[in-house]
Amino acid sequence: MNSTSTARGWLLARAPLWRGLAASAAEARARTLGFDRAGALLVGYRRLARDLASARRQWPGGTITTALESVYGTYHALVNRPPRNTRAALLQMLRSDVPAGFRSIQQPLRWIVLLMVLSTGAGWWLVTAYPTLVGLIASEDMIRHVERGELWTDGLLNVTPSSVLSIRIFSNNIVVSLMAFCSGIFYGLGTAYMISLNGVMLGAMLAFTHQHGLDTRLLTFIAAHGPVELSLICIAGAAGAALGDSLMHPGPAGRLASFQERVSGLKGLLGVLCVLLVGCGLIEGYVSPDDGYPVAARIAIGAAWWFIMWTALTGRLYGRPQTRRSLRIAA
């Protein structure tokens, strides 16, 4: 009799707590919890586990035990669920994953930059030695403009609004960068081709405008967006070369595992590259064709954007990772 009375009193005392815990579990499934609410959920989880252990001893297989097991299962799933893509997860990616991916491509990046420089020099030499070869690089309209002593970019804002021009430019830049990356699956040969092609085109146009005394104006035009744009294309090319290297030297895990690991390590870096290329497109659409910006302002904008690019890729732009607060769970 005393045992039954004690059990009944225990049930009556704990029932409101269980109902509250069941309601809290439903709330936790519906939205993201703050630090304090998450701590309270963990406290409830421990209390529920203790009560369930007592119920299993007193009423194994009983209705009360089954109900508690259901609530406990819900709490167990909540406590052990993977973290959501919250602001903290995004900052973690920007502060850690992106810099790690950038560091992992330093070696191929040196080779890609060297390839870009050499191919630019080759393009300059080819058009200087054989001027007619510029027809393989530039359109007839571009050639006519330069031969008249004008850049093909002159009066661009009078034809196309800056907003439309920016969308076209950053869309093209993103496509070029993604192609430089994705073509790395051909054991890096596709990336080498894309970088060489862009370098030859750059060198050829610089040589062609130099022959007509327009090279300074062309450099002025690209001063604001060119340094970052070319850097990002080289970085995308280095990521593509790293992709090819994962296929050529897969290691004991095999090509598929090596390829998946490399892609996973670089996906955050590629996302940041695309965002930075959007910025380049906006600068090229609004600043570069506008004669109202003096050379000093263009150089300052280009240097500032390059600095932002560098700090973003190295994780310094987002500040230091915050120290996690300790969570004390009371019984």
Number of C-alpha atoms within 10 A of each C-alpha: 6 7 8 9 10 10 14 11 11 12 15 10 11 12 12 11 14 20 12 11 21 19 12 16 21 14 12 17 13 8 8 13 13 8 11 9 13 15 16 14 21 20 15 24 24 16 17 21 18 12 18 20 14 13 21 16 10 12 12 13 11 11 11 15 19 16 13 20 18 12 21 24 14 16 26 15 12 17 15 8 9 8 10 10 8 10 9 13 12 14 17 17 16 25 21 17 22 24 20 19 22 21 13 17 20 15 12 19 23 14 16 25 20 13 18 26 18 16 22 25 18 19 28 24 16 18 22 19 11 10 15 11 15 20 13 10 17 14 10 11 10 16 19 13 14 18 15 9 12 18 20 14 14 14 13 15 15 9 9 12 12 21 14 11 19 21 15 14 20 24 15 14 21 22 13 18 28 20 18 27 27 20 22 28 21 17 19 25 14 21 30 22 16 20 26 21 16 18 23 24 21 21 23 29 22 22 25 25 21 17 15 13 14 19 17 11 15 17 14 18 22 19 22 28 26 19 16 24 26 17 17 24 27 26 26 31 35 30 34 34 30 28 28 25 20 25 21 16 13 15 11 8 8 12 15 12 15 20 21 12 13 20 18 13 17 23 15 20 23 23 13 17 24 20 14 22 25 20 18 25 27 22 24 24 25 16 20 21 20 17 11 9 12 10 16 12 14 20 17 13 17 22 17 14 21 21 14 16 21 15 15 20 23 20 23 15 15 13 11 12 14 9 6 6 7 6 11 9 13 11 10
